[in-house]
Structure formats: C-alpha cells, structure tokens
C-alpha cells in the first residue's frame, strides 16, 4: 500500500465524491495518490526484486476507453476480487496494484477503481474517516466509465452499494465512524 493510500488522498477540484455524470468533466478529478505517472525504476535500484512496469502516462480523470470490457477477467483481477470479498482489503490492494500498474490500456482504471474502493474499506477498518471517504469517492468515480459491467464485473452494483456506504460514512462523520454498519460493505459480483 502506498503512503498516499494510507494518508487517504483528497479529491481535487472541489467536487468531492461526485461522479462524472453528476459533476461534469471538471468535477471528475481526484487525487489518486500514486496515479500520476509510472516510470521505469532508477538504474541504481535494478538489483532490487521489485517488478519493473512499463512507462505509462496516467490520467487522473476520464474519459477512459472501455474497449476491453468484453474480454474475460484476468486471473489477478479474479484473485483481487476474491480477496476483496473475503474482507482482505490490504491484500486486494497489493494484488490489484500489480495488475493495474502492469496494464497499459485504459482497462487499468477498472482495476484501480475496484482497488480504491477496497482501500476505502481498509481505511474504515483503521477508523480513518478522511481516507475512507476519499478512496470510496475516488473509486466509484473512476468506475463510472465502465458501467454497467466490464470484464464480467457488475460495476453498477458495486457503484450503487459503495455509494450507500459513502453516504453512511459521511452522515456518521469522524466522531461516529466506528458505528458504521459493516454489513453494508459490498461484495464484488461477477456476471456470467
């Protein structure tokens, strides 16, 4: 998990938690922490065992092309979804981050959107109000471009249920966050 994820990055542009359909393109900007650029590792660090990723110019906002939505889900997406559904939010982040960073097409933002929602629930477990609401908002906003479904993920269902959670988090506020009804945490559904 990156330092930015732990800190619970703040959505930018003053349109906190509003989806592109609600806020327009200008409101679709979110601070996604490490979501700015991917660079090749420094040659001095090549002895480390960290995987190298392609150099990709990342975008903080859509529109994202959903051309790959009809493709079958990759194994790492299925693994990350399984971890998400088991409540293993830190682990799903690790799995989906590797997939997201290694993918060059815009489908990577589907993976990152699911990842961010999971990170939001990780922050909830840590009683981090700011991180919870920031990541749930950023994840649902990113997934808007992949509705209604993508790579068999029921995106509409995940967005709807995550928004219910985000509304409850905001209604409870920082002081009462521990009262959140954890039975509302969604499962990522796969369509056949």
SVG drawing of the C-alpha trace seen along z (x, -y; Angstrom):
<svg xmlns="http://www.w3.org/2000/svg" viewBox="-27 -23 50 40">
<polyline fill="none" stroke="black" stroke-width="0.4" points="0.0,0.0 1.4,-3.4 1.9,-6.2 -0.7,-8.2 -3.3,-5.3 -2.5,-5.2 -3.0,-9.0 -6.3,-8.8 -5.7,-11.3 -8.1,-14.2 -10.3,-14.5 -9.3,-17.7 -11.3,-20.2 -13.9,-20.9 -16.3,-18.2 -15.7,-15.7 -17.4,-12.4 -19.4,-13.4 -19.4,-11.1 -18.6,-12.4 -22.3,-12.1 -23.1,-14.4 -20.2,-16.8 -19.2,-17.0 -15.7,-16.5 -14.3,-19.3 -15.5,-17.5 -14.1,-14.2 -10.6,-15.0 -9.5,-13.1 -6.2,-12.8 -5.4,-9.2 -2.1,-9.2 0.3,-7.3 -2.0,-7.6 0.1,-10.3 3.0,-8.6 4.7,-5.3 8.4,-5.5 11.0,-2.8 13.0,-2.1 16.2,-4.0 19.1,-2.1 20.8,-2.2 17.8,-0.3 17.8,2.5 19.3,5.0 16.0,5.0 13.5,7.7 10.7,5.2 8.9,5.8 9.5,3.2 6.5,1.6 6.0,0.0 6.3,-3.8 2.7,-4.9 1.3,-8.4 -1.5,-8.1 -4.6,-10.2 -6.3,-11.3 -9.7,-11.6 -11.7,-10.0 -13.0,-9.5 -11.4,-6.1 -11.8,-3.7 -13.8,-0.6 -12.8,1.3 -11.5,4.3 -14.7,4.7 -15.8,7.7 -12.6,9.6 -12.5,12.2 -11.2,11.0 -7.5,11.7 -6.6,14.2 -5.2,11.4 -8.5,9.5 -10.3,12.6 -7.8,13.1 -8.2,9.4 -12.0,9.7 -11.8,12.9 -9.6,11.0 -12.0,8.0 -15.0,10.3 -13.2,12.0 -12.6,8.6 -8.8,8.9 -8.6,5.3 -4.9,4.8 -4.2,7.9 -6.6,7.0 -4.8,3.7 -1.4,5.4 -2.8,7.8 -4.8,5.2 -2.0,2.7 0.4,5.0 -2.3,5.7 -3.1,2.0 0.5,0.9 1.3,3.7 -1.6,2.9 -1.2,0.4 -4.7,0.0 -7.4,-2.1 -8.9,1.1 -6.3,0.5 -8.7,-2.1 -11.3,0.6 -8.8,2.4 -7.7,-0.8 -11.4,-1.7 -12.0,1.6 -8.7,1.3 -9.6,-2.2 -13.0,-1.1 -11.2,1.8 -8.7,-0.7 -11.6,-2.8 -12.8,0.2 -9.3,0.8 -9.3,-2.8 -12.7,-2.2 -11.2,0.7 -8.5,-1.7 -11.1,-4.3 -9.7,-6.7 -12.6,-8.9 -10.8,-11.0 -9.2,-8.0 -12.4,-6.1 -14.5,-8.8 -11.7,-9.9 -11.0,-6.4 -14.7,-5.4 -15.4,-8.6 -12.4,-8.2 -13.1,-4.6 -16.8,-5.0 -16.0,-8.0 -13.4,-6.0 -15.7,-3.1 -18.4,-5.3 -16.6,-4.9 -17.1,-1.1 -20.8,-0.9 -22.9,1.2 -20.5,4.2 -16.9,4.8 -14.9,8.0 -17.9,9.7 -17.7,7.3 -21.1,5.9 -19.9,2.3 -23.4,0.8 -23.9,2.9 -20.5,2.1 -21.0,-1.6 -24.5,-1.7 -23.5,0.3 -20.3,-1.7 -22.2,-5.0 -24.6,-3.8 -21.5,-3.1 -20.0,-6.5 -23.3,-8.3 -23.4,-6.5 -19.7,-7.3 -20.3,-11.0 -23.5,-11.0 -21.7,-9.5 -18.7,-11.8 -15.3,-11.3 -16.6,-11.0 -19.0,-8.2 -17.3,-6.3 -17.0,-3.2 -20.8,-3.0 -20.7,-2.2 -22.9,0.8 -20.3,3.2 -22.9,5.4 -23.3,2.7 -19.8,3.5 -20.5,4.8 -19.2,7.9 -17.9,7.5 -20.3,9.6 -19.3,11.3 -21.9,11.8 -21.9,14.9"/>
</svg>
